[in-house]
């Protein structure tokens, strides 16, 4: 299969997996606190990846471990907790839409930190996307006055983290095998996750015997294996065969899946929400349209 077709298949599969992640987080929060959810998610994902690829750790050169650690923190560890806390106050569909800001931040992070050039069109795209995000947050606050939409900023911070990670993988880990990157980042995170879990209260008798807790664990197990473990492998491969901005364009399709699950779960979604979503995606489109062509890696 040629590289161009392969990268589009990865993009679509990732959109389906990650678009479903937000509703799984919402369901997981029924019986878990945000801290417990984040730690359990990392722990389950680590176990899954170690079972299928522990031997790949020896493929990572010593000089690359600092970038593996940076990728682990920015691409997974910090965002899993940010999204968990955010969804205690905002709808899962809104979280999925705000995550569309990732390609916009990828441009700025790439320029500021990794010296990647950008065009005037891309600046326009970033501004348009941010205006859409502001409209979305204000509309969400109006429609759901009982929710604290300052928590939406946690999703924005998570989007910045994802953008940092995309640039790290593309510019610093390009020659490292995909499985080695994926297993390596969880090797970095597993001990911090265990420490967080030990102090989270998850092992209290009343917690373990709670039916909601047991059901939530099943949701997070699915999220960990597919939304974190398998998706991380696919995403790192996608970055390597395309570029940082194309790979983060998965956020074009994630909101469609996220909104679908949110509506099924009874979340409110108005025409203004739809307009704001369209503005954000227009910004992402302008950003990608202004992207200089890169030769994909095979």
N, C-alpha and C positions, 0 to 999 in steps of 0.2 A: 504493500500500500504506500502511495506517495505521501510525502511529509505534509503537503497542504491539506489533503483529505483527512489525514490522521489528526492534525491539530484541531480541525473542526469537530471531529467525533469526540475528542477529549473535551472540547469546549461545551458541547451539548450535554454529555454525561455529567460533567461537573456542575452544570447549571441545575440539572435535576436533583443531584445529590445535595448541593449546598442550598438550593431553594427550599428544600424540605427540612433543612437544619433548624430553621427558626421556629417552626411549629413544634419540633421535637424538644427544643430548649424550653418552650412555653409549657409543654406537658411535663417535662422533667422538673420544672420548678414547683409543681403541685406538691411533691413530696420531698424536695431537696432545697436547701438554701443555695444561693448563688455560689458561695464558697465551696460547698459540698459538690455541687454540680460541676464546677470547673475542674476540681481536683479529680473527681471520679472519671470525668471525660478524658483527661490526660492519662490517667492510670490505665483505663480500659484500652485506650488507643495504643499505649506503650506495650501492653501485653500482646495485643494483636500483631503489632509490627515486629516485636522480638520473636514471636513464634514463626513468622514467615521470612524474616530476614536478618537475624542477629549476626550472622557471619559477615554481613556487609560492613559492619563497624570497622573491620580491619582494612577496608579499602580507603579509609579517610586518612589523608596525610596529617601529620601533627600540626603543620602550619595552617590547616583549614579549620581546625576545631574552634577557633575564636569566631569564625564566620558561621559555623554550624550553631554555636551557642547564640549568636546574635539573631540568626534566623529562627531558632527555637523560641526565643523570648518575644520577638516582634511578630512572627507569623502564626504562633499558636498560644503560648502560655498566657500572655497578657490579654489578647482578644477573647479567649474563652471565658475569662472572668468578667470582662467588660460587657460582653453580650448577655451573660447571665444576669448581671445586675440591671442592665438596661431593660430587659424584658420583664422585670418585676413591675415596671411602670408604663411601658409603651407596648403597643401591639406588635406581634411578630411580623405582620406584613410591612409595617413602617420600618422596622429594623432591617428587613430585607431590601427595602428601597434605598435607605440611607447608605447601605453597604455599596451601592452603585457609585459612590464617590471615590472608590479605590483608584480607578484609572486616572482621575483628576489629580489626586495626591501623588500618584506614581510619577507624573510629569515633573512636579515641583521637587519631590525628593530626589529624583534622578538628576535634575539640574543642580540643586543646591549641594548635594552630598557627593554624587557620583559623576558630576560634570557632563551629563548628557544634555545635548542641545535641545531646545524646543522652539516652536514657531509662534508667530503672532496668533494664528488660528487656534493654537492650543491654549494660549492665554485666554482668548475669548471663550473657548469651551469650558475652561475651569471656572470662569466668572459666571457663565450661564448655569453650570451645574450647581454651584454654590447657592445661587439665587433660588433655584428649584428646591434645594435642601431647606433653605430658610422658610420658603412658602409651605413646604410639607410639614415642618415642625410646628409652625404657627397654626396651620389648619388642624393638625392632630390635637393640639392643645385646646382648640375651640370645640372640636367634636367630642373630645373626651376630657371634660374639665376636671374629672376626678383623678386623672393621671398626671404625674409630674413629668412634663416634657423636657425638663433640664436633663433627664436621664438619656435623652436622645443624643446628647453630646458625647456620651460614652461610646455610642456606635460610631460617631465621627472620629473619635480618638482611635478606635479599633481599625477604622479604614486607613488612617495614617500609618498604623502599625503594619497592616497588610501591604501598603505601598512600599514601606521600608524593606520588608521582607522580599518582595518581588525584585527590587533592585539589587539586594544582596545576593539572591540566588543567581540572577542573570550576570552580574558583574564579578562576583567573587567565587562562585561555586559551579561555574559553567562546566568545568572539566571533571567534577566529582560525579560518580554514578548516581542516578536518581534514587535508587533504593538505599544507597549509603547515606545520602542527605536525609531521607525520610526517617530511617532508623536512628541516625545520629542525633537528630533534633529531639527525639523522644528519650534517647539515652541521657541527654542533658536535662530534660524536664522531669524524669520519673521520680528522682529523690526529692526535689522541691514539692512535687505534687503529693507525695506520701507524707511529708512533714505538714503540709497544709491540711491534708485529710485527717491526720491524727489530732489536730487541734480544732477541728470543725464541729465536733460533737456527733459525728456520724455513727460512732460505735456505741452510743448510749442505747440502753435496752428499749426505751420507749420509741426511739427512732427506728431501730432495726425491726421492731414488731409492727410498725405502722404500715397498713396496707398500701397507702398512697406512696410511701417510700419505696416499697418493693416494685410497684408499677412504674414509678419514675426511673428506677434503675434499669428496667427493660428499655425504656425510651432512650436513655443515655447510652446504653450498650449499643443500640442500633446507630445512634448518632456518632459514637466513638469509632466504631468499626468502619462505617461507610462515610460519614460526614467529616471525620478527622483523619483516620488511618488511610483508607483507600484513596480518599480525595487528595490527601497530601502527596501521595505517590504520583497520581495523575497530574496534579497541578505543577509539581516540580518538573515532570517530563514535558508538560506543555510549555513552560517557560524556556526550557532548553531547546525545543524544536521550533519555537517562534520568537517572541520577544516579550519583555516585561509588560508592555501596554496591551498587546493582543491577548496575552494570557489573563490579564485582569479584566478584559472585556467580557469575561464570563458573567460579570455583573449586569450586562444587558438583559440576560435571560433569567437570572436569579429572582428579580422582583416578580416576574410573571408567575413563577412557581410559588413564591412566598405569598403573593396576594391570593392566589387560588386556594391555598391551604387556610389562610387567614379568614377568607370569606366563608369557607366551609365550617370554620370554627366559630362563626358568628361575629367576627370583628367588623366594625363600621368602616366602610370605604366609600368616600364621596367623589363627586366629579372634580372637586378641587384637589383631592388626593391624586386623582388620575392626571390632572393637569400638571401638578408639581412633579409627579413621577416622569411625565413626558419631558418636562424641562430638564430634569437631571439627565435623562438618557440622551436628550439632544446635545447637552454639554459633552457627554462622553463620546457621542458620535463625532462632534466637531474636533475633539481632542485626537481621536483615532484617525480622522481624515487628514489632520495636519501632521501625522506621524511620518517621519522619513522612513523610506523602505529599508528593511534590514534583511540580510541574507539569512534564512533560517538554518539552524544546525540540524544535522541528521543523526 
